[in-house]
């Protein structure tokens, strides 16, 4: 399987941040109290979501907008 491009929309919440995306028929959603924590949870959830496909990502391969 070719690696899908990962692009998440970041939303500033009252407290912290959240990020969402629909990629390859999979919904990805996570949150964090800070942008650093959000990036950590994004990396974890993306890699967990695509682990069954044998794919792993680094933060450099994930686009935030």
TIDREN-579837 format. One line per field, with one value per residue: residue number from 1; x, y, z negated of N, C-alpha, C, O in turn. Coordinates in pm, whole numbers, plus 32768, in hexadecimal, padded with zeros to 4 digits. Example, Ala and Ser with C-alpha at 12.3 -4.5 7.8 and 13.67 -1.06 7.14 Angstrom:
# residues 2
num	1; 2
nx	8527; 8505
ny	7DC7; 7F1F
nz	7CF4; 7D3C
cax	84CE; 8557
cay	7E3E; 7F96
caz	7CF4; 7D36
cx	8528; 850A
cy	7EB6; 8003
cz	7CF4; 7CED
ox	8590; 853D
oy	7EB4; 8072
oz	7CB2; 7CDC
This chain:
# residues 65
num	1; 2; 3; 4; 5; 6; 7; 8; 9; 10; 11; 12; 13; 14; 15; 16; 17; 18; 19; 20; 21; 22; 23; 24; 25; 26; 27; 28; 29; 30; 31; 32; 33; 34; 35; 36; 37; 38; 39; 40; 41; 42; 43; 44; 45; 46; 47; 48; 49; 50; 51; 52; 53; 54; 55; 56; 57; 58; 59; 60; 61; 62; 63; 64; 65
nx	8054; 8039; 80B6; 7FC8; 7F97; 7FB2; 7EEC; 7E86; 7D85; 7DB0; 7D22; 7CF2; 7C93; 7BC2; 7C52; 7D7C; 7DC7; 7D3B; 7D38; 7CD4; 7C7D; 7C20; 7C96; 7CE7; 7BF0; 7BE8; 7BAA; 7C55; 7C94; 7CF9; 7D7E; 7E24; 7EBF; 7F82; 803B; 8119; 80D5; 7FF6; 806E; 80FF; 802B; 7FAC; 806C; 8072; 7F63; 7F47; 800A; 7FA6; 7EAF; 7EFB; 7F90; 7F36; 7F4D; 8057; 80E7; 81B0; 81E0; 829A; 82AF; 82FD; 8284; 817F; 8087; 801A; 7F09
ny	7F89; 80D9; 81F1; 82BF; 8422; 84EF; 85DC; 86B8; 877C; 887E; 88F7; 8A06; 89F5; 8A55; 8A05; 8993; 88C4; 8825; 8722; 86AF; 85C4; 851F; 840C; 832D; 82A0; 8298; 831F; 8414; 849D; 856F; 8607; 870B; 87AF; 886C; 88E5; 8846; 875B; 8715; 86D6; 85F0; 8540; 8536; 84B3; 83B9; 835E; 835C; 829E; 81C0; 81A3; 815A; 8076; 7F70; 7F61; 7F52; 803D; 8152; 8297; 83CB; 8506; 85BF; 856C; 85AE; 8697; 87C5; 889D
nz	8000; 8058; 7FA6; 7F16; 7F37; 7E1F; 7D93; 7CA5; 7C10; 7B33; 7A0C; 793D; 77F7; 76DB; 7600; 7647; 7769; 788E; 7989; 7AC7; 7BCD; 7D00; 7D8E; 7E88; 7E68; 7D55; 7C18; 7B65; 7A30; 792A; 77FA; 773A; 7622; 7654; 7775; 779D; 7711; 77A7; 789F; 7853; 7811; 7907; 79A7; 7925; 7946; 7A5E; 7AAB; 7A22; 7AA2; 7BA8; 7B81; 7BAD; 7CBD; 7CDD; 7CE0; 7C7D; 7BF6; 7BE7; 7B3B; 7BF5; 7CDD; 7CC6; 7CFE; 7C73; 7C63
cax	8000; 8080; 8098; 7F72; 7FC5; 7F6C; 7ED6; 7E23; 7D59; 7DC4; 7CBF; 7D10; 7C1E; 7BC7; 7CC4; 7DCC; 7DB8; 7D0F; 7D5B; 7C7B; 7C90; 7BEE; 7D00; 7CD8; 7B77; 7BFE; 7BA1; 7CBC; 7C75; 7D44; 7D87; 7E93; 7EBA; 7FE1; 8059; 8178; 8088; 7FA4; 80C5; 811A; 7FB4; 7F96; 80C8; 8043; 7EE5; 7F5E; 8050; 7F4A; 7E49; 7F30; 7FE6; 7F05; 7F7B; 80E8; 811F; 81D3; 81F8; 82E0; 8269; 8322; 822C; 80F7; 8071; 7FB4; 7ED9
cay	8000; 8159; 8243; 8333; 84A3; 850E; 866B; 86CB; 8804; 889D; 8956; 8A3C; 89E8; 8AAC; 89D1; 8936; 88B6; 87A4; 870D; 864C; 85A8; 84A4; 83E0; 82A2; 826C; 828A; 839E; 842B; 850D; 856E; 868A; 871F; 882D; 88C7; 88BA; 87D6; 86E5; 86F2; 8692; 856A; 84EC; 8522; 844B; 833A; 8332; 833E; 821E; 8157; 8194; 8118; 8005; 7EF5; 7F65; 7F49; 80C1; 81A9; 8321; 8428; 8587; 8604; 853E; 85D5; 8727; 8804; 891E
caz	8000; 805C; 7F31; 7F2F; 7F04; 7DA3; 7D7C; 7C3B; 7BF1; 7AA5; 79D9; 78B7; 77A0; 7665; 75B5; 7696; 77FA; 78C1; 7A15; 7B06; 7C5C; 7D3C; 7DE8; 7EB4; 7E28; 7CC5; 7BD1; 7B01; 79DB; 78AC; 77BB; 76DD; 75D7; 7696; 77FE; 7792; 76EB; 781B; 7901; 781F; 781E; 7997; 79D4; 78ED; 7982; 7AEC; 7AB4; 79F6; 7B0A; 7C1E; 7B5B; 7BEE; 7D48; 7CDB; 7CFC; 7C0D; 7C1E; 7B8E; 7B3A; 7C71; 7D48; 7CA4; 7D12; 7C1E; 7C98
cx	8059; 8055; 803C; 7FB3; 7F70; 7F66; 7E66; 7E04; 7D64; 7D62; 7CEA; 7C8F; 7C2A; 7C3E; 7D0C; 7DA9; 7D7C; 7D36; 7D03; 7C9F; 7C45; 7C53; 7CEB; 7C63; 7B87; 7BF5; 7C10; 7C95; 7CC1; 7D48; 7E00; 7E86; 7F16; 7FFA; 80BC; 8130; 8030; 7FF7; 80E6; 80A2; 7F91; 7FEC; 809C; 7FC7; 7EF6; 7FA2; 7FFA; 7EE2; 7E7D; 7F8A; 7FB9; 7F31; 8013; 812D; 8140; 81FA; 8250; 8294; 8289; 82C7; 819A; 80EA; 8001; 7F8A; 7E6D
cy	807D; 81AB; 82B6; 83B2; 84C6; 85A6; 8677; 875E; 8818; 890B; 8983; 8A3A; 8A4D; 8A86; 896C; 8936; 882E; 879C; 869D; 863B; 8529; 847B; 834C; 825D; 8252; 8314; 83A3; 84A7; 8501; 85FB; 8690; 87A6; 8897; 8894; 8845; 8755; 86B7; 86A7; 8604; 850F; 84D3; 84B0; 83C2; 8307; 8310; 82B6; 81AA; 813B; 8144; 80A0; 7F82; 7EED; 7F5C; 7FCD; 810A; 8231; 8367; 84AD; 85D7; 85DE; 8568; 866C; 8757; 8886; 8959
cz	8000; 7FE3; 7F56; 7EF6; 7E8A; 7D91; 7D14; 7C29; 7B5B; 7A7D; 794E; 7867; 772E; 760E; 760D; 772A; 781A; 7954; 7A4B; 7B99; 7C81; 7DA5; 7E09; 7E6D; 7D92; 7C86; 7B69; 7AB3; 7958; 7873; 7760; 7699; 7614; 7723; 77FC; 7770; 775F; 7882; 78D5; 7832; 78B0; 79C9; 79A2; 7934; 7A16; 7AF9; 7A85; 7A63; 7B81; 7BFF; 7B9D; 7C80; 7D50; 7CF7; 7C7B; 7C44; 7BB7; 7B97; 7BB8; 7CE6; 7D32; 7CB0; 7CB7; 7C5D; 7C41
ox	80B7; 7FE0; 805D; 7FFB; 7EF6; 7FCD; 7DF7; 7E5C; 7D2A; 7D52; 7D02; 7C2B; 7C8F; 7C84; 7CDE; 7D76; 7D88; 7D51; 7CEB; 7CD6; 7C2E; 7C64; 7CE0; 7C72; 7B3E; 7C32; 7C25; 7C79; 7CC8; 7D1C; 7E3B; 7E4B; 7EFB; 7FD3; 80B3; 814B; 8022; 7FC9; 80E8; 80B1; 7F60; 7FBB; 80A0; 7FC0; 7EB9; 7F79; 8003; 7EC0; 7E34; 7FC9; 800D; 7F3A; 804C; 81A1; 80F6; 822D; 8251; 8243; 8239; 82BF; 8144; 8138; 7F97; 7FDE; 7E39
oy	8088; 81AD; 8306; 83AD; 84BC; 85E8; 8647; 87B3; 87CD; 896F; 8931; 8A76; 8A91; 8ADC; 88FB; 8998; 87CF; 8802; 8639; 8694; 84D2; 84C0; 82F9; 81ED; 8202; 8373; 8344; 8510; 8495; 865A; 862A; 8803; 890F; 8824; 87EB; 86EC; 863F; 8642; 85A9; 849D; 8468; 8457; 8360; 8292; 82B1; 8263; 813C; 80C7; 80F2; 8069; 7F2F; 7E80; 7F5D; 7FCF; 8101; 823D; 8344; 84C1; 8629; 8628; 8547; 86B8; 8719; 88D5; 89C5
oz	7FB2; 7FBE; 7FAD; 7E92; 7E8E; 7D83; 7D29; 7C32; 7B0D; 7AC4; 78F6; 788F; 7721; 75D9; 761C; 7760; 77CC; 7994; 7A07; 7BD9; 7C2C; 7E0A; 7DAE; 7E3B; 7D58; 7CB8; 7B1E; 7AEE; 791F; 78B4; 773D; 76CF; 7608; 7745; 784F; 77AB; 7776; 78B8; 7927; 785E; 78D3; 7A0E; 79ED; 795A; 7A47; 7B4B; 7ABC; 7A7D; 7BB9; 7C59; 7BC2; 7CB9; 7DBE; 7D22; 7C19; 7CB4; 7B41; 7BF1; 7BE3; 7D48; 7D83; 7C75; 7CAF; 7C88; 7C5F
